[in-house]
Amino acid sequence: MNPLLLLTNDDGYYAEGILALARHFKGAAETVIVAPDREKSATSLSLTLRRPLRVEKIKKGVFAVDGTPADCVYLSLRMVLQRNPDLIISGINCGPNLGQQDISYSGTVAAAIQGTFLGIPSIAVSSIPDAQGRHDFDYAARVAKRLAVRILRKGLPAGLTLNINIPPPPVKGAHMTKLGEKRYNPEIIAKKDPREKTYYWIGSGKPTPIGDRASDVWSVQHGYISVTPLHTDLTDYAALARPSWKRMVQGLA
Protein backbone atom coordinates (compact mmCIF):
# COMPACT_ATOMS: atom_id res chain seq x y z
CA MET A 1 0.00 0.00 0.00
CA ASN A 2 1.33 3.44 -0.92
CA PRO A 3 1.85 5.82 2.00
CA LEU A 4 -0.85 8.43 2.54
CA LEU A 5 0.29 12.06 2.58
CA LEU A 6 -1.80 14.99 3.73
CA LEU A 7 -0.83 18.20 1.92
CA THR A 8 -1.88 21.53 3.35
CA ASN A 9 -0.68 25.15 3.44
CA ASP A 10 -1.67 28.72 4.24
CA ASP A 11 -1.65 29.96 0.61
CA GLY A 12 -4.80 28.15 -0.52
CA TYR A 13 -5.60 24.80 -2.13
CA TYR A 14 -4.90 26.27 -5.60
CA ALA A 15 -1.38 27.58 -4.80
CA GLU A 16 1.53 26.61 -7.06
CA GLY A 17 3.58 25.19 -4.19
CA ILE A 18 1.04 22.64 -3.00
CA LEU A 19 0.23 21.60 -6.58
CA ALA A 20 3.95 21.03 -7.23
CA LEU A 21 4.06 18.68 -4.22
CA ALA A 22 1.06 16.72 -5.51
CA ARG A 23 2.70 16.35 -8.95
CA HIS A 24 6.00 15.12 -7.60
CA PHE A 25 4.45 12.52 -5.29
CA LYS A 26 2.15 11.12 -8.00
CA GLY A 27 2.70 7.38 -8.22
CA ALA A 28 4.94 7.31 -5.14
CA ALA A 29 2.27 8.10 -2.55
CA GLU A 30 -1.42 8.74 -2.21
CA THR A 31 -1.87 12.46 -1.65
CA VAL A 32 -4.88 14.37 -0.37
CA ILE A 33 -4.93 18.17 -0.40
CA VAL A 34 -6.92 19.78 2.40
CA ALA A 35 -6.11 23.47 2.45
CA PRO A 36 -7.75 26.87 3.00
CA ASP A 37 -10.12 28.17 0.34
CA ARG A 38 -8.13 31.43 0.28
CA GLU A 39 -4.85 32.78 1.59
CA LYS A 40 -4.54 32.47 5.38
CA SER A 41 -1.01 33.71 6.03
CA ALA A 42 0.06 34.75 9.54
CA THR A 43 -2.80 32.90 11.22
CA SER A 44 -0.41 30.87 13.38
CA LEU A 45 -2.13 28.03 15.32
CA SER A 46 -5.54 29.69 15.48
CA LEU A 47 -8.62 27.47 15.39
CA THR A 48 -12.09 28.64 14.32
CA LEU A 49 -14.35 28.28 17.37
CA ARG A 50 -17.08 30.93 16.96
CA ARG A 51 -18.63 29.91 13.63
CA PRO A 52 -19.17 26.67 11.70
CA LEU A 53 -16.62 25.42 9.20
CA ARG A 54 -17.35 24.19 5.69
CA VAL A 55 -15.37 21.69 3.61
CA GLU A 56 -15.87 21.74 -0.16
CA LYS A 57 -14.69 18.87 -2.36
CA ILE A 58 -13.06 20.55 -5.37
CA LYS A 59 -12.22 17.27 -7.12
CA LYS A 60 -10.92 13.85 -6.19
CA GLY A 61 -8.28 14.25 -3.50
CA VAL A 62 -8.64 18.04 -3.20
CA PHE A 63 -10.68 19.76 -0.48
CA ALA A 64 -11.06 23.46 0.38
CA VAL A 65 -11.79 24.61 3.95
CA ASP A 66 -13.11 28.07 4.88
CA GLY A 67 -10.85 28.16 7.91
CA THR A 68 -7.24 28.31 9.06
CA PRO A 69 -4.38 25.90 8.27
CA ALA A 70 -4.71 24.38 11.75
CA ASP A 71 -8.45 23.89 11.09
CA CYS A 72 -7.55 22.06 7.88
CA VAL A 73 -5.34 19.54 9.68
CA TYR A 74 -7.86 19.02 12.47
CA LEU A 75 -10.73 18.44 10.04
CA SER A 76 -8.62 16.21 7.81
CA LEU A 77 -7.79 13.77 10.57
CA ARG A 78 -11.26 13.76 12.11
CA MET A 79 -13.64 14.13 9.15
CA VAL A 80 -12.01 13.94 5.70
CA LEU A 81 -9.44 11.13 5.61
CA GLN A 82 -10.40 7.48 5.97
CA ARG A 83 -7.20 6.74 7.90
CA ASN A 84 -4.41 8.73 9.51
CA PRO A 85 -1.79 9.97 7.06
CA ASP A 86 1.74 8.63 7.27
CA LEU A 87 3.11 12.16 6.87
CA ILE A 88 1.81 15.73 6.74
CA ILE A 89 3.57 18.23 4.48
CA SER A 90 2.60 21.87 4.87
CA GLY A 91 3.65 24.05 1.94
CA ILE A 92 5.34 24.72 -0.27
CA ASN A 93 5.01 28.22 1.14
CA CYS A 94 5.45 31.13 -1.26
CA GLY A 95 8.20 32.84 0.74
CA PRO A 96 10.48 32.10 3.67
CA ASN A 97 9.57 31.03 7.19
CA LEU A 98 12.82 31.81 8.97
CA GLY A 99 13.74 32.80 12.49
CA GLN A 100 11.81 32.94 15.73
CA GLN A 101 9.40 35.60 14.50
CA ASP A 102 8.31 33.94 11.25
CA ILE A 103 7.66 30.55 12.79
CA SER A 104 5.57 32.15 15.54
CA TYR A 105 3.17 33.76 13.04
CA SER A 106 3.31 31.36 10.09
CA GLY A 107 0.18 29.43 9.17
CA THR A 108 2.36 27.04 7.15
CA VAL A 109 4.51 26.11 10.14
CA ALA A 110 1.45 26.03 12.42
CA ALA A 111 -0.28 23.43 10.23
CA ALA A 112 2.74 21.15 10.60
CA ILE A 113 2.85 21.72 14.35
CA GLN A 114 -0.87 20.92 14.55
CA GLY A 115 -0.09 17.61 12.86
CA THR A 116 2.65 16.95 15.42
CA PHE A 117 0.20 17.71 18.23
CA LEU A 118 -2.08 15.01 16.79
CA GLY A 119 0.72 12.45 16.63
CA ILE A 120 1.47 12.56 12.88
CA PRO A 121 5.02 13.11 11.54
CA SER A 122 4.88 16.60 10.03
CA ILE A 123 7.10 19.00 8.14
CA ALA A 124 6.73 22.57 6.86
CA VAL A 125 8.38 23.51 3.57
CA SER A 126 9.00 27.06 2.30
CA SER A 127 10.51 28.40 -0.91
CA ILE A 128 12.73 31.49 -1.05
CA PRO A 129 12.43 33.49 -4.31
CA ASP A 130 15.36 34.45 -6.50
CA ALA A 131 16.46 38.05 -7.09
CA GLN A 132 13.65 38.52 -9.62
CA GLY A 133 11.02 37.25 -7.17
CA ARG A 134 10.56 33.89 -8.94
CA HIS A 135 10.06 30.58 -7.11
CA ASP A 136 11.36 27.22 -8.31
CA PHE A 137 8.59 25.10 -6.79
CA ASP A 138 9.60 22.03 -8.80
CA TYR A 139 13.06 22.05 -7.26
CA ALA A 140 11.62 22.63 -3.78
CA ALA A 141 9.18 19.74 -4.31
CA ARG A 142 12.04 17.43 -5.29
CA VAL A 143 13.87 18.35 -2.08
CA ALA A 144 10.70 17.79 -0.03
CA LYS A 145 10.19 14.41 -1.66
CA ARG A 146 13.74 13.25 -0.85
CA LEU A 147 13.27 14.24 2.78
CA ALA A 148 9.77 12.72 2.96
CA VAL A 149 11.07 9.35 1.73
CA ARG A 150 13.63 9.32 4.54
CA ILE A 151 11.07 10.32 7.16
CA LEU A 152 8.61 7.66 5.97
CA ARG A 153 11.37 5.11 6.40
CA LYS A 154 12.78 6.30 9.74
CA GLY A 155 9.99 8.39 11.31
CA LEU A 156 10.34 11.47 13.52
CA PRO A 157 10.64 11.66 17.32
CA ALA A 158 7.45 12.52 19.19
CA GLY A 159 6.91 16.26 19.54
CA LEU A 160 9.31 17.17 16.72
CA THR A 161 8.37 19.18 13.62
CA LEU A 162 10.84 19.97 10.84
CA ASN A 163 10.86 23.43 9.28
CA ILE A 164 12.55 23.47 5.86
CA ASN A 165 13.51 26.57 3.89
CA ILE A 166 14.81 26.11 0.35
CA PRO A 167 16.74 28.85 -1.46
CA PRO A 168 16.65 29.14 -5.25
CA PRO A 169 19.09 27.01 -7.27
CA PRO A 170 22.00 26.65 -7.51
CA VAL A 171 22.01 25.32 -3.93
CA LYS A 172 25.31 24.59 -2.17
CA GLY A 173 24.02 21.93 0.25
CA ALA A 174 21.82 21.45 3.29
CA HIS A 175 22.34 22.30 6.97
CA MET A 176 20.60 21.30 10.18
CA THR A 177 20.07 24.68 11.80
CA LYS A 178 18.82 26.54 14.83
CA LEU A 179 16.37 29.43 14.66
CA GLY A 180 17.84 32.84 13.98
CA GLU A 181 15.88 36.08 14.09
CA LYS A 182 14.07 38.29 11.59
CA ARG A 183 13.45 41.56 13.41
CA TYR A 184 10.55 43.50 11.92
CA ASN A 185 10.08 47.23 12.27
CA PRO A 186 6.42 47.72 13.23
CA GLU A 187 4.56 49.30 10.32
CA ILE A 188 1.01 50.62 10.62
CA ILE A 189 -0.65 52.28 7.63
CA ALA A 190 -3.64 54.51 8.46
CA LYS A 191 -6.31 55.30 5.84
CA LYS A 192 -9.84 56.75 5.69
CA ASP A 193 -12.91 54.88 4.44
CA PRO A 194 -15.65 56.66 2.38
CA ARG A 195 -17.35 57.69 5.65
CA GLU A 196 -14.14 59.29 6.92
CA LYS A 197 -13.60 56.60 9.55
CA THR A 198 -9.97 55.66 10.13
CA TYR A 199 -8.85 52.11 9.49
CA TYR A 200 -5.44 50.47 9.64
CA TRP A 201 -3.28 48.02 7.72
CA ILE A 202 -0.57 46.15 9.58
CA GLY A 203 2.44 46.08 7.27
CA SER A 204 5.34 43.66 7.51
CA GLY A 205 8.06 46.25 7.02
CA LYS A 206 11.54 45.20 5.91
CA PRO A 207 12.91 42.61 8.35
CA THR A 208 16.51 42.54 9.52
CA PRO A 209 17.86 38.94 9.54
CA ILE A 210 20.13 38.12 12.46
CA GLY A 211 21.91 34.82 13.01
CA ASP A 212 25.30 33.15 13.16
CA ARG A 213 26.57 30.35 10.90
CA ALA A 214 24.47 27.77 12.77
CA SER A 215 21.20 29.62 12.14
CA ASP A 216 18.52 29.16 9.50
CA VAL A 217 18.75 32.77 8.29
CA TRP A 218 22.51 32.53 7.69
CA SER A 219 22.22 29.20 5.87
CA VAL A 220 19.56 30.40 3.44
CA GLN A 221 21.34 33.72 2.84
CA HIS A 222 24.44 31.76 1.82
CA GLY A 223 22.69 29.32 -0.51
CA TYR A 224 22.06 26.34 1.77
CA ILE A 225 18.83 24.49 2.49
CA SER A 226 17.89 24.99 6.13
CA VAL A 227 16.28 22.18 8.13
CA THR A 228 15.32 23.29 11.65
CA PRO A 229 13.93 20.90 14.26
CA LEU A 230 11.13 22.54 16.25
CA HIS A 231 9.77 21.01 19.46
CA THR A 232 6.26 21.41 20.82
CA ASP A 233 7.66 21.59 24.37
CA LEU A 234 8.36 25.32 24.83
CA THR A 235 9.55 24.96 28.43
CA ASP A 236 12.76 26.86 29.24
CA TYR A 237 14.45 24.18 31.34
CA ALA A 238 17.45 26.39 32.17
CA ALA A 239 15.10 28.95 33.74
CA LEU A 240 13.20 26.18 35.51
CA ALA A 241 16.40 25.08 37.25
CA ARG A 242 17.54 28.60 38.21
CA PRO A 243 17.34 29.17 42.01
CA SER A 244 16.45 32.87 41.60
CA TRP A 245 13.35 31.96 39.59
CA LYS A 246 12.32 29.40 42.18
CA ARG A 247 12.65 32.02 44.92
CA MET A 248 10.57 34.47 42.85
CA VAL A 249 7.51 32.22 42.97
CA GLN A 250 7.83 31.17 46.60
CA GLY A 251 4.99 32.41 48.74
CA LEU A 252 2.73 33.39 45.83
CA ALA A 253 -0.13 31.20 47.03
N, C-alpha and C positions, 0 to 999 in steps of 0.2 A: 504494500500500500504506500502510495506517495505521501510524504509529509504534508500536513495542512498548515498553511501560512495565512495569518490574518494581516492584511495590509491596511494601514490607516495613516492619517496625517492631520495637519491643521490648515492645509491649503485648499481642501476640497477634493471630492471623489474624482473630479475631472482633471486634476493637475498633472502636468507633464511628468513630474517625479514619480508619482505613484503608478502611473501608467507604464513608465519605463521598468519599474520593478516587476509588474505583472507580466510584461513581455519577456523579460530575461528569465523568469522562473517557469515559463510555460514548458510543460513536458517534464520538468524536474520536480515540481511540487504542485499541489492543488492550492490555488490562491483564492481568497475571498477578500474583496475590498469593502470595507465598512468605514466610511469617512464622512466628514461634515458636508452638508449640501451647499456650503459657501465657505469663504475663507474665515478661519477662526484663530488667527494668530494671536499670541500673547494672552491666551485664556488660561494658561497654566493648568492646574489640576481641578479646575472648577467643574462641578456637576450641576445639572439643571434640576432643581428641586421644587420650583414654584409654578411650573406649568407642565403639561404633558409633552412627551416627546413623540415624534413620528419618524418611522423608518419607511423609505420608499425604495422598492426594488427597481433599479434602473434597467438592468438586464441580468442574465445569469452571472452570478458571482460578483455583482456590483450593487451595493446598497448605499443610499444617501440618508443621513441623519440630520435633523434640524436641531442639532445640539453641539456640544463641545467635543474635542478629541477624546477626553476621558469618558464622556457619555458613550461615544462610539465603541470603545473597548468594553465598557460595562454591558451595553446592550448586546454586543456581539457574542460574548461568552454566555449570557443568560437567555437570549431570545433568538438570535439569528443563526448561529452555528449549531450543527448537529452534534459536534463533539469539540472538546477543547483543542485549540491549535497547538502545534508543536513549537511554533515560534511566532512572535509578533514583531513586525517591522513597521516602524512609524517613519514616514518620509516618502520619497526623498524630499526634504525641505528645500524650498527655493530661497537659499541664503543660509548663512552660518548660524550655529547655535554653540557659541564659544564662551567660556568663562562663567563665573559664578552668577552674573546678572542674567545672561541669556537663558541659562538652563532653569533659572527660577521662574521666568515668565513664559517660556516656550510651550506652546500647545503640543508641538511635535515630541519634545522630550517628555512632557507630562503623559502623553498617551502610552509611551513605552513604560514609564514608571507605574502607571495604572495597571498595565499588564503584569509587571513584577509583583505589585500588591496582590494580584489575583493568582499568583503562583505559576505564571507562564514566562518562559525565557523571552526577553524582550530587548530590542535595540532601537535606537533612534539614529537616523541617517540624514545628514545635511550636506548640501552641495554649495561650494563657494564659487561665485562667478569669476570669469576672467576679467581682464582690464576693460573689455568692451561690454561687460555686464551679461555675458552669455554663459549658460550652464551646459555642461556636458553630462546630461542625466544618464546617457547610456554607459559612460565610463563609471559613474558613481554606482549604477545598478550592478555592473560587473563586480566591483569591489564588494558591494553588499552581499552579492550572491556567494562570493568566495568565503566571506566571513560566516554567512548563514550556514553553509555546508559544514564548516568546522564546529559551529555551535550545535547544530543538529546531531553531530556525531558525539560531542563531548559534553554538551549541556553548559549551563551557567550556575554558579553558586546561588543559593537562595538569597534574595534581597538585593541582587546585583543587576543593574541595568547598564548597558554599554551605549555611550554617546559617541557617534562617529561623525567627523567632519572631513570632507574630501575636497581638496583644492583642485583647480583645473589642471589637466595635463599640460606639460610633462610633470609627473610626480616623482619625487626622489626616493620615496620609501614610506614606511609607516612607523609611527611611534605610539607606545603606550604612554599616556600623558596624565598630568594632574590638571585641575581647573586653574586657569589664569583669571584675569579680570578684563571686563570691557566697561570702563567707567563712562557713563552717559551724562552729558550736561542736560539738566532738566529743561525742556522746551515746551512752553505753553503758547498756543496761538489763539488769540481772542478775536472773534468776529461778531457781527450783528446779523440777526435774522430779519426778514421783511417787516416784523413788528417792532424792530429796534431793541429786541431783547439780546443780551450778550450770551454767546455760547463759546465753548472752548474745544480746541483740538489738542490732544497730547501728542507732541512730536517726539521722535526718537533722538533727534540731535545727532551729532557725529561722535561716535564713541572713541575713547582712547584705549587701545589694547595694552595690557600690562601683564608681563609674565616672563619667567626665565626659560632656559632651554628645555626644562622638563614640562613646560606648560602646553596646553592645547593651542593657545593663541600664537605662541612662538613657532610651534611646529607647522601650523597652517601657513603662517606668514612666510616661512622658509621652504614651502613646497612639499611638506610631508603630510600624509594622512594622520589624523589624530584620533586615537581610540581611548576614551576616558571612562574608567569604571566608576559608576555612581552607586552609592548605597542608600537604601531607604532608611537606614538607621542614622538619624541626624544628630545623635547624642555626641556632645563634646566630652569625651572620656577624660581628657587631660584636665578640664575644668572640674569635672566630677570628683577627681581625686585631689584637688587642691584644698589644703586645710583652710585657707582664707575664705573660700566659697562655702565650705561647710559651716564655718563660724557665722557667716552672714545670715544663714537661714535658721540658726539655732534660736529657739524662743519665739518663733513666729506664731506658733499655735496659741 
